[in-house]
Amino acid sequence: MCSSCNSGGGVWKCMSCIGYPIFCPTCCLAEHRRTPFHRVEQWNLGGYWEPSWLRQVGVQYSRPPGQRMPPAGGCRGG
């Protein structure tokens, strides 16, 4: 059951939100547009939760204009 709209289509569980709410795809997208790095799991046909990605419900992330990517070696502390 979806925590937001109470429909029976709750197939997404957010492991980063307090209480691990379960969402339908529409509510999962609406709830996570501003939190694209939350970790989610999706209920699969095998009957268990498996790790997944918010991009599968349409959440997109793009860096702000003018912001550069870190070097290929990643960030290095000094």
Residue pairs with C-beta under 8 A, 6 or more apart in sequence:
1 7
1 8
1 10
1 22
2 8
2 9
2 10
2 22
2 23
2 24
2 27
3 10
3 21
3 22
3 23
3 27
4 21
4 23
4 24
4 27
4 30
4 31
5 24
5 26
5 27
7 24
9 24
9 25
10 22
10 23
10 24
10 43
11 22
11 24
11 25
11 42
11 43
12 22
12 23
12 24
12 25
12 28
12 40
12 41
12 42
12 43
12 52
12 57
13 20
13 21
13 22
13 23
13 40
13 41
13 42
13 43
13 49
14 20
14 21
14 23
14 28
14 31
14 32
14 38
14 39
14 40
15 38
15 39
15 40
15 41
16 35
16 37
16 38
16 39
16 40
17 31
17 38
21 31
23 31
25 57
28 40
28 54
28 57
29 57
29 58
29 59
32 38
32 40
32 54
32 57
32 59
33 59
36 54
36 59
36 60
36 61
37 61
38 54
39 51
40 51
40 52
40 53
40 54
41 49
41 50
41 51
41 52
42 49
42 50
42 52
42 56
43 49
44 50
63 69
